[in-house]
Amino acid sequence: MAIVMLSCAVSSVLASSPYIARPEQQSSEQTYVAAKAYLLQLERDHTLGNNRANWLTGVRTFRQIHFTEKKGALGPSSLYMSAKTYQQMFERFKQPQDIKNAQNTFLELADLYPNHSLADDALFAAAQCAQQQPGQQQLASELYQKVVSLYPTGDQAAKAQAILTTPASKSTNASPSPESSIDQAQAPRLSSLSPAKYWSSPDYCRVVLQAPKPLPFTSGTITSTTDDNRLISFDIEKSHTTGNHLHSLPVSQGLLKRIVSRPLTEDTVRVNVEVESLAEYSIFSLNDPFRIVVDVRGAQAVTPPNQNSTFLPAKASNSSQQPKLAVNTRINTGALTIELSDQKKRLPAYTTPAMAKSDKRGALSLAQQLGLGIRKITIDPGHGGKDPGAMAFGLKEKDIVLRISQKVAALLQTNSRYEVVLTRNRDVFVPLEERTAMANTNKSDLFLSIHLNAHSEKRKNGVETYFLNLATDAAAMRVAALENATSTHNIGELQDILTMLMENSKIDESTRLARFVHNNLLKGYGNQYKPHDLGIKQAPFYVLLGAQMPAVLVELAFITNPEEAKLLQSEEHLNKIAELLAAGVAAYVDHHYSAALKY
């Protein structure tokens, strides 16, 4: 049912948006996307964002969507966004009524939709709201306990349990220790860091810390421990650990040994990441929500992949015991200085004369010259769980790409005998940074992320394939922003770190993989269907960031196009897409293998 009652403020955003239709033309789904776009504009535009009435307009818009779609797919998500808007209003305007409204709206969602994937998120958020209000610490503890008891397998249970097990949460009357506590008057202006998440293999690990808003953080420094492990230390300002106490997380899994977060000062947290060995590492941030990501490669990661090849060791240096620190690149956003790039710090590695050669079209890539094999492939069905992706004509992107991905996996396993890993095999939410970490820790040789496109112009159709690099045009930025669930403003900032986080050989191989997959999709349908060729492009996708193997993202069709949406409902068409994707991957591997046999 179309929603025609939309405020003038939102209308102005819609009118200027290149990819969202005008309100009077919109379905509920389009209005929801438009309202989220307006919310992002409030965050970025100080003139709009400093007017509290504009935020209330956003709240009313989400509420109107909920009223119309209470029993529909958008019911829970529109209510959740209404609560989030109140929460952001409190962060900006510090009015107690806003945090109360946020808490009540989150609880309303949990009561109305107890079986929805957002229910545990809403309860956890309500507990956080209670924690920020005087006299509601007991309620906060009860809500955290409900998260653990009602949703033990949800993505918020571990965080809630960690909060409950801290001394500050066990007794609301207990006096906090002077060395670790934070003055309650300062608490509202400090951000609480969630317990760290991590993924680790023998030669790679990723650690992620999340905060409710962007925070400044310092470059890492490296020291050795008593048992010859390496310690990466960095500081996060304007923050405190959840429960205001030491977080010590023994891991001893592969490369990663321990993560320790502790108060350094009353408003700064020191994070120590202890690893068994260290070749290089990078620290960077992602937005919406704000996360600080630490990627580490161990000493095994720089071992020459072919011992029979002739490698020239890098010139000896006095810095061989500790990586050099690159110059920091900082982005100023209002009163905060956010370090978006720490830039790779690397120890001397092996080089070959081939590395210095430019990769001309048709020339053998570094990976081909080294004869590297393809054994394991990670396939990433986009979105999932509480993130439906693009929606139109009663279809959801998350459902269709999962079916296609499962078909591709079966074909690659059965016909080509590859080992295939799916980042999700059911309708669950998997954070973007976790998908890449899964591919890295599984030591995959290729990474393929599968998506569907969307556009306000229903005539828009076709196939486009992306690899990770700087965006080449506004359209690529738009697609990246939609897939990253963030704003184009944040995407623009992300580009500043790409040069330091990527290696030329990976870009070259990703381009080749994109070419084979894309060309197979275009030419494989015969005369029955001719998809429009939107080209092979480059853009900064969060899901590809940090991938240590050739990685591409494919937008298979436009779910908003009536003809393509009809085809996407056909099992025969989905089978054909899967066949062409699998054939594209196989063609890339065949080319890869043939090149290795030339010499």
DABELNOR-V925250 format. One record per residue. RES is the residue in one small letter. SS is DSSP state (~ for helix, > for strand, _ for the rest). PHI is phi in radians with two decimals (NA if undefined). NEAR is the number of other C-alpha atoms within 8 Angstrom. Layout:
res,ss,phi,near
RES,SS,PHI,NEAR
RES,SS,PHI,NEAR
This chain:
res,ss,phi,near
m,_,NA,5
a,_,-1.25,8
i,_,-1.83,13
v,_,-1.79,7
m,_,-1.59,4
l,_,-2.38,9
s,_,-1.20,8
c,~,-1.12,6
a,~,-1.10,8
v,~,-1.15,13
s,~,-1.04,11
s,~,-1.12,8
v,~,-1.18,11
l,~,-1.09,12
a,~,-1.13,8
s,~,-1.60,6
s,_,-1.37,8
p,_,-1.40,4
y,_,-2.31,7
i,_,-2.16,11
a,_,-1.26,12
r,_,-1.19,9
p,~,-0.95,11
e,~,-1.20,7
q,~,-1.75,7
q,_,-1.61,13
s,_,-1.53,9
s,~,-1.05,12
e,~,-1.11,10
q,~,-1.15,10
t,~,-1.13,12
y,~,-1.08,11
v,~,-1.08,9
a,~,-1.11,12
a,~,-1.14,12
k,~,-1.17,8
a,~,-1.10,10
y,~,-1.12,11
l,~,-1.08,11
l,~,-1.11,9
q,~,-1.18,10
l,~,-1.08,12
e,~,-1.19,8
r,~,-1.58,8
d,_,-1.64,8
h,~,-1.15,8
t,~,-1.09,6
l,~,-1.28,9
g,~,-1.20,13
n,_,-1.47,6
n,_,-1.74,8
r,~,-1.07,9
a,~,-1.08,6
n,~,-1.17,11
w,~,-1.17,14
l,~,-1.11,8
t,~,-1.07,11
g,~,-1.08,14
v,~,-1.03,13
r,~,-1.11,9
t,~,-1.13,11
f,~,-1.10,14
r,~,-1.13,11
q,~,-1.13,8
i,~,-1.09,16
h,~,-1.12,13
f,~,-1.05,8
t,~,-1.35,8
e,_,-1.98,11
k,_,-0.95,10
k,_,-1.74,5
g,_,-1.72,6
a,_,-1.15,7
l,~,-1.54,12
g,~,-0.97,13
p,~,-1.14,13
s,~,-1.18,10
s,~,-1.18,13
l,~,-1.18,14
y,~,-1.10,13
m,~,-1.20,10
s,~,-1.08,15
a,~,-1.16,14
k,~,-1.09,9
t,~,-1.13,13
y,~,-1.03,14
q,~,-1.09,12
q,~,-1.20,8
m,~,-1.09,13
f,~,-1.11,12
e,~,-1.05,7
r,~,-1.55,6
f,~,-1.84,7
k,_,1.01,8
q,_,-1.63,8
p,~,-0.95,7
q,~,-1.13,6
d,~,-1.17,12
i,~,-1.23,12
k,~,-1.16,9
n,~,-1.11,10
a,~,-1.08,16
q,~,-1.05,14
n,~,-1.13,9
t,~,-1.24,12
f,~,-1.06,15
l,~,-1.16,11
e,~,-1.07,8
l,~,-1.09,14
a,~,-1.08,13
d,~,-1.30,7
l,~,-1.32,6
y,_,-2.28,9
p,_,-1.13,8
n,_,-1.73,5
h,_,-1.45,7
s,_,-1.15,8
l,_,-1.53,11
a,~,-1.09,12
d,~,-1.22,14
d,~,-1.09,10
a,~,-1.15,13
l,~,-1.09,15
f,~,-1.11,13
a,~,-1.14,10
a,~,-1.10,15
a,~,-1.12,14
q,~,-1.10,9
c,~,-1.10,14
a,~,-1.10,12
q,~,-1.11,10
q,_,-1.55,9
q,_,-2.00,8
p,_,-1.04,6
g,_,1.36,5
q,_,-2.02,10
q,~,-1.15,11
q,~,-1.15,8
l,~,-1.08,9
a,~,-1.03,14
s,~,-1.09,11
e,~,-1.10,8
l,~,-1.22,12
y,~,-1.05,15
q,~,-1.14,11
k,~,-1.12,10
v,~,-1.03,15
v,~,-1.18,13
s,~,-1.35,7
l,~,-1.50,6
y,_,-2.31,10
p,_,-1.11,8
t,_,-1.76,5
g,_,-1.31,7
d,_,-1.37,7
q,_,-1.82,11
a,~,-1.10,13
a,~,-1.12,8
k,~,-1.16,9
a,~,-1.12,13
q,~,-1.11,11
a,~,-1.09,9
i,~,-1.18,11
l,~,-1.16,12
t,_,-1.52,8
t,_,-1.39,10
p,~,-0.97,9
a,~,-1.16,11
s,~,-1.61,11
k,~,-1.29,8
s,_,-2.47,7
t,_,-1.25,8
n,_,-1.68,4
a,_,-1.21,6
s,_,-1.48,4
p,_,-1.19,7
s,_,-1.19,6
p,_,-1.12,5
e,_,-1.36,4
s,_,-2.14,11
s,_,-1.45,10
i,_,-2.11,10
d,_,-0.94,7
q,~,-1.04,6
a,~,-1.18,5
q,~,-1.56,8
a,~,-0.93,10
p,_,-1.07,8
r,_,-1.58,6
l,_,-1.78,10
s,>,-1.75,12
s,>,-1.52,10
l,>,-1.49,12
s,_,-1.28,10
p,_,-0.95,11
a,_,-1.15,9
k,>,-1.85,7
y,>,-2.63,8
w,>,-2.42,11
s,>,-2.59,13
s,>,-2.30,12
p,_,-1.02,9
d,_,-2.25,12
y,>,-2.67,15
c,>,-2.63,15
r,>,-2.30,12
v,>,-2.11,11
v,>,-2.23,11
l,>,-2.06,12
q,>,-2.01,12
a,>,-2.38,13
p,_,-1.27,9
k,_,-2.69,7
p,_,-1.03,9
l,_,-2.31,12
p,_,-1.30,11
f,>,-2.51,10
t,_,-1.65,8
s,_,-1.18,9
g,_,-1.41,10
t,>,-2.12,8
i,>,-2.11,10
t,>,-2.37,7
s,>,-1.82,9
t,_,-1.63,8
t,_,-1.12,5
d,_,-1.76,5
d,_,1.19,7
n,_,-1.31,11
r,>,-1.89,13
l,>,-2.06,13
i,>,-1.70,11
s,>,-2.12,11
f,>,-2.61,12
d,>,-1.98,12
i,>,-2.00,13
e,>,-1.53,10
k,_,0.93,11
s,>,-2.55,13
h,>,-2.60,15
t,>,-1.34,16
t,~,-1.04,10
g,~,1.48,9
n,~,1.07,11
h,_,-2.30,13
l,_,-1.01,10
h,>,-1.90,10
s,>,-2.08,8
l,>,-2.07,7
p,>,-1.19,7
v,>,-2.01,8
s,>,0.86,8
q,>,-2.20,9
g,_,1.11,10
l,_,-1.20,15
l,>,-1.43,14
k,>,-1.92,13
r,>,-2.83,13
i,>,-2.20,14
v,>,-2.21,11
s,>,-2.04,12
r,>,-2.53,11
p,>,-1.13,15
l,>,-1.61,8
t,>,-2.36,6
e,_,-1.18,10
d,_,-2.35,12
t,>,-2.41,13
v,>,-1.93,15
r,>,-1.68,12
v,>,-1.96,12
n,>,-2.01,12
v,>,-1.95,12
e,>,-1.73,12
v,>,-2.22,13
e,_,-1.23,11
s,_,-2.61,9
l,_,-2.56,11
a,_,-1.83,13
e,>,-2.77,12
y,>,-2.67,12
s,>,-2.51,12
i,>,-2.23,14
f,>,-2.60,13
s,>,-2.09,11
l,>,-2.15,12
n,_,-2.02,9
d,_,0.99,6
p,_,-1.43,9
f,>,-1.27,12
r,>,-2.33,11
i,>,-1.82,11
v,>,-1.99,12
v,>,-2.02,11
d,>,-1.88,12
v,>,-2.27,12
r,>,-1.94,13
g,_,-1.46,16
a,~,-1.06,10
q,~,-1.11,9
a,~,-1.20,9
v,~,-1.87,9
t,_,-1.12,7
p,_,-0.96,7
p,_,-1.22,6
n,_,-2.36,6
q,_,-1.20,6
n,_,-1.44,4
s,_,-1.43,6
t,_,-1.59,6
f,_,-2.02,8
l,>,-1.83,7
p,>,-1.15,7
a,_,-1.15,8
k,_,-1.02,5
a,_,-1.07,6
s,_,-2.50,5
n,~,-1.14,5
s,~,-1.62,8
s,~,-1.14,9
q,~,-1.54,6
q,_,-2.65,7
p,_,-1.06,11
k,_,-1.34,8
l,_,-1.67,6
a,_,-1.37,8
v,_,-1.17,5
n,_,-1.32,9
t,>,-1.94,9
r,>,-2.09,9
i,>,-1.99,9
n,>,-1.52,8
t,>,-2.28,7
g,_,1.17,5
a,_,-1.46,5
l,>,-1.74,9
t,>,-2.00,11
i,>,-1.78,12
e,>,-1.51,14
l,>,-1.51,14
s,>,-2.22,13
d,_,-1.66,14
q,_,1.40,13
k,_,-1.16,12
k,>,-2.02,11
r,>,-2.27,10
l,_,-1.44,12
p,_,-0.95,8
a,_,-2.09,8
y,>,-1.40,11
t,>,-2.33,9
t,_,-2.25,9
p,~,-1.01,6
a,~,-1.13,6
m,~,-1.11,8
a,~,-1.44,6
k,_,-1.34,6
s,_,-1.30,5
d,_,-1.63,8
k,_,-1.44,5
r,_,-0.99,4
g,_,1.71,4
a,_,-1.28,6
l,_,-1.24,8
s,_,-1.36,10
l,~,-1.02,9
a,~,-1.08,9
q,~,-1.17,12
q,~,-1.10,9
l,~,-1.45,10
g,_,1.19,11
l,_,-1.21,8
g,_,-1.59,6
i,_,-1.98,8
r,_,-2.05,8
k,>,-2.13,12
i,>,-2.22,14
t,>,-1.77,14
i,>,-1.95,14
d,>,-2.01,13
p,>,-1.26,15
g,_,-1.06,12
h,_,1.09,11
g,>,2.14,15
g,_,1.08,11
k,_,-1.26,9
d,>,-1.87,8
p,_,-1.35,12
g,_,1.31,11
a,_,-1.24,11
m,>,-2.38,12
a,>,-2.98,10
f,_,0.95,8
g,_,1.34,5
l,>,-1.82,10
k,>,-2.15,11
e,~,-0.97,15
k,~,-1.03,16
d,~,-1.30,11
i,~,-1.21,10
v,~,-1.20,13
l,~,-1.17,13
r,~,-1.09,9
i,~,-1.13,12
s,~,-1.09,14
q,~,-1.12,10
k,~,-1.19,10
v,~,-1.10,12
a,~,-1.04,13
a,~,-1.08,8
l,~,-1.15,12
l,~,-1.17,13
q,~,-1.26,11
t,~,-1.36,8
n,~,-1.49,6
s,_,-1.92,8
r,_,1.08,7
y,_,-1.48,10
e,>,-1.51,9
v,>,-2.10,11
v,>,-2.03,9
l,>,-1.77,12
t,_,-1.19,11
r,_,-2.66,10
n,_,-2.03,7
r,_,-2.69,6
d,_,-1.46,9
v,_,-2.27,8
f,_,-1.51,9
v,_,-2.19,11
p,_,-0.99,6
l,~,-1.04,9
e,~,-1.19,9
e,~,-1.27,9
r,~,-1.12,12
t,~,-1.15,13
a,~,-1.08,13
m,~,-1.08,10
a,~,-1.11,12
n,~,-1.19,12
t,~,-1.22,12
n,_,-1.45,7
k,_,0.97,7
s,_,-1.25,13
d,_,-1.68,12
l,>,-2.48,11
f,>,-2.34,15
l,>,-2.21,12
s,>,-1.79,13
i,>,-1.96,14
h,>,-2.47,12
l,>,-2.09,13
n,>,-1.63,12
a,_,-2.65,9
h,_,-2.76,10
s,_,-1.22,8
e,_,-1.45,8
k,_,-1.12,9
r,_,-1.30,5
k,_,-1.09,9
n,_,-2.60,11
g,_,2.10,11
v,>,-2.10,16
e,>,-2.44,13
t,>,-2.20,13
y,>,-2.13,12
f,>,-2.20,16
l,>,-1.37,14
n,_,-3.04,10
l,_,-1.14,9
a,_,-1.17,12
t,_,-1.70,9
d,_,-2.72,6
a,~,-1.11,7
a,~,-1.12,6
a,~,-1.14,12
m,~,-1.10,14
r,~,-1.08,9
v,~,-1.11,9
a,~,-1.08,13
a,~,-1.09,12
l,~,-1.16,9
e,~,-1.25,9
n,~,-1.44,10
a,_,0.96,7
t,_,-2.48,11
s,_,-1.71,10
t,~,-1.12,10
h,~,-1.07,7
n,~,-1.17,9
i,~,-1.09,13
g,~,-1.04,8
e,~,-1.17,9
l,~,-1.08,11
q,~,-1.06,12
d,~,-1.13,10
i,~,-1.76,12
l,~,-1.10,11
t,~,-1.02,8
m,~,-1.42,8
l,~,-1.72,11
m,_,-2.15,9
e,_,-1.98,7
n,~,-1.05,6
s,~,-1.11,9
k,~,-1.22,11
i,~,-1.09,13
d,~,-1.05,10
e,~,-1.20,11
s,~,-1.12,13
t,~,-1.09,9
r,~,-1.13,9
l,~,-1.06,13
a,~,-1.03,13
r,~,-1.10,9
f,~,-1.18,12
v,~,-1.13,14
h,~,-1.12,15
n,~,-1.12,9
n,~,-1.14,12
l,~,-1.15,13
l,~,-1.31,12
k,~,-1.67,7
g,_,-1.45,7
y,_,-1.42,10
g,_,1.25,7
n,_,-1.55,5
q,_,-1.29,5
y,_,-2.79,6
k,_,-2.09,8
p,_,-1.20,8
h,_,-1.27,8
d,>,-1.45,8
l,>,-1.62,7
g,>,1.64,8
i,>,-1.77,11
k,>,-2.27,11
q,>,-2.19,12
a,>,-2.85,14
p,_,-1.50,16
f,_,-1.69,10
y,~,-1.00,9
v,~,-1.19,10
l,~,-1.69,13
l,_,-1.21,11
g,_,1.60,9
a,_,-1.13,12
q,_,-1.74,6
m,_,-2.53,10
p,>,-0.95,13
a,>,-2.47,14
v,>,-2.40,15
l,>,-2.16,12
v,>,-1.97,14
e,>,-1.75,12
l,>,-1.30,11
a,>,-2.96,10
f,>,-1.78,15
i,_,-1.19,17
t,_,-1.52,16
n,_,-1.54,12
p,~,-1.00,9
e,~,-1.19,6
e,~,-1.23,12
a,~,-1.10,14
k,~,-1.13,8
l,~,-1.11,8
l,~,-1.20,11
q,_,-1.56,8
s,_,-1.65,8
e,~,-1.10,7
e,~,-1.11,6
h,~,-1.20,10
l,~,-1.11,12
n,~,-1.08,10
k,~,-1.17,9
i,~,-1.01,10
a,~,-1.07,13
e,~,-1.06,10
l,~,-1.23,12
l,~,-1.12,12
a,~,-1.09,12
a,~,-1.14,10
g,~,-1.12,14
v,~,-1.12,11
a,~,-1.09,9
a,~,-1.13,9
y,~,-1.08,12
v,~,-1.14,9
d,~,-1.07,8
h,~,-1.10,8
h,~,-1.04,10
y,~,-1.21,11
s,~,-1.08,8
a,~,-1.10,12
a,~,-1.17,12
l,~,-1.43,7
k,_,-1.18,5
y,_,-2.16,4
